[in-house]
Amino acid sequence: MRIARDGTWFYHGSPIGRKPLVKLFSSVLRRDRSGDFWLVTPVEKARIRVDDAPFVAVEMAVSGEGAGQVLRFRTNIDEWVVAGPGHPLRVGESADGAPAPYVRVRGRLDALVARSVFYDLVELAELDAGTGTLYVISSGRRFDLGSAT
């Protein structure tokens, strides 16, 4: 099995088109400390290849403002995650040098924030004049998005 960067799940090279089946598989997905991904059931443990992150954040909802702002992200499997201390946002770098934003979903499993959602996130961002860093607040926590330059 494999999960592509766009969140599509594959079995023997064919995409799994049934969302309920993908949701079922995702419920038993785990990532170990070495970074390997596994489907773990009471009976068996099978390795799964993940091209980037196992989920994609496809929608963002914003409530409140300032220090009380809350950012919620919906994944491609319709799971909602509230960015905050237990579900941090981070921005890495993709292989081509572009920003690669992620939000923690559960355990060691992240969702790649879709490009359109990242643009919405950047529109919400504030500029830290002292460091030149763009940041957002969610659930009382600051998350840096990167340099404004």
Phi and psi in degrees as a GROMACS rama.xvg file:
@    title "Ramachandran Plot"
@    xaxis  label "Phi"
@    yaxis  label "Psi"
@TYPE xy
-148.868  146.277  ARG-2
-115.682  119.971  ILE-3
-75.9805  165.085  ALA-4
-59.5647  -28.7103  ARG-5
-84.4059  5.01952  ASP-6
91.2113  0.0953844  GLY-7
-75.5449  131.317  THR-8
-94.2929  137.133  TRP-9
-122.973  144.225  PHE-10
-127.006  120.068  TYR-11
50.2806  41.1921  HIS-12
84.9458  -7.81734  GLY-13
-105.773  136.851  SER-14
-65.9139  142.848  PRO-15
-87.3365  110.578  ILE-16
-88.5871  -11.4604  GLY-17
-93.3805  109.914  ARG-18
-58.1122  -40.8447  LYS-19
-59.0903  -33.5112  PRO-20
-70.7302  -40.8842  LEU-21
-62.174  -42.53  VAL-22
-61.5392  -39.8075  LYS-23
-63.2883  -48.8882  LEU-24
-60.8235  -41.7682  PHE-25
-64.8717  -25.9757  SER-26
-70.6175  -18.7775  SER-27
-111.674  11.8571  VAL-28
-79.1162  133.996  LEU-29
-135.658  157.977  ARG-30
-128.079  127.451  ARG-31
-85.2903  175.457  ASP-32
-62.9821  -25.3033  ARG-33
-84.1537  -4.6399  SER-34
98.2255  0.118724  GLY-35
-80.368  146.818  ASP-36
-103.651  142.121  PHE-37
-139.697  145.072  TRP-38
-96.2258  120.486  LEU-39
-121.442  118.393  VAL-40
-117.432  170.647  THR-41
-60.5733  -21.3391  PRO-42
-101.848  -29.6486  VAL-43
-149.803  160.514  GLU-44
-135.072  120.144  LYS-45
-127.22  134.028  ALA-46
-70.2995  145.154  ARG-47
-133.036  138.428  ILE-48
-89.9128  131.689  ARG-49
-123.236  120.54  VAL-50
-66.8993  -35.5162  ASP-51
-142.326  -89.1065  ASP-52
-119.006  151.238  ALA-53
-72.3938  -17.5587  PRO-54
-129.06  164.816  PHE-55
-128.154  129.585  VAL-56
-82.2329  112.113  ALA-57
-103.837  -8.03763  VAL-58
-152.277  148.338  GLU-59
-130.976  137.601  MET-60
-120.952  137.305  ALA-61
-117.919  133.239  VAL-62
-133.119  152.441  SER-63
71.5719  -175.709  GLY-64
-153.828  166.872  GLU-65
58.7288  -139.208  GLY-66
-65.6135  -19.4062  ALA-67
-93.0744  6.10268  GLY-68
-66.3347  141.183  GLN-69
-129.311  128.691  VAL-70
-109.093  123.186  LEU-71
-113.561  137.735  ARG-72
-121.067  134.344  PHE-73
-101.893  129.997  ARG-74
-88.0657  171.365  THR-75
-65.1647  -11.1896  ASN-76
-107.168  19.7413  ILE-77
64.3487  29.9795  ASP-78
-97.7183  129.795  GLU-79
-95.7539  137.222  TRP-80
-129.841  132.032  VAL-81
-97.1409  118.094  VAL-82
-63.7374  132.352  ALA-83
175.187  -162.434  GLY-84
-55.2581  -38.8791  PRO-85
-85.3756  -14.2481  GLY-86
-136.98  72.8439  HIS-87
-70.1977  153.071  PRO-88
-98.5217  140.424  LEU-89
-145.527  154.667  ARG-90
-122.544  118.045  VAL-91
-104.398  -154.757  GLY-92
-134.605  132.322  GLU-93
-78.3704  173.865  SER-94
-59.0737  -29.753  ALA-95
-90.8253  7.6624  ASP-96
88.1445  -2.35633  GLY-97
-77.3606  154.358  ALA-98
-60.6615  139.773  PRO-99
-126.983  93.3412  ALA-100
-84.6939  144.014  PRO-101
-136.517  152.401  TYR-102
-127.504  136.918  VAL-103
-72.0146  131.36  ARG-104
-96.3211  -56.3439  VAL-105
-166.096  153.047  ARG-106
53.0126  -125.974  GLY-107
-104.85  22.9177  ARG-108
-102.35  127.499  LEU-109
-112.752  162.287  ASP-110
-116.482  130.356  ALA-111
-71.7751  127.715  LEU-112
-77.8601  120.943  VAL-113
-56.4132  149.21  ALA-114
-54.9335  -44.7021  ARG-115
-63.7571  -36.6043  SER-116
-70.496  -37.1693  VAL-117
-63.368  -39.0591  PHE-118
-60.5281  -41.6613  TYR-119
-62.0983  -39.7576  ASP-120
-64.0341  -43.3561  LEU-121
-64.9523  -35.3551  VAL-122
-62.5368  -30.1857  GLU-123
-80.3102  -17.7643  LEU-124
-63.7512  149.963  ALA-125
-105.667  157.143  GLU-126
-103.597  126.438  LEU-127
-84.6646  103.998  ASP-128
-61.4637  -29.7497  ALA-129
-70.5675  -34.6084  GLY-130
-112.442  -13.8753  THR-131
75.4321  18.2204  GLY-132
-97.7704  137.062  THR-133
-85.2535  140.052  LEU-134
-147.454  160.129  TYR-135
-127.31  158.897  VAL-136
-113.981  137.271  ILE-137
-148.756  131.509  SER-138
53.4118  38.2319  SER-139
78.2188  7.33393  GLY-140
-119.232  141.041  ARG-141
-89.3538  135.925  ARG-142
-127.043  119.877  PHE-143
-78.9178  136.232  ASP-144
-102.433  -17.0169  LEU-145
132.554  179.933  GLY-146
-71.4995  142.612  SER-147
-76.9572  -11.324  ALA-148
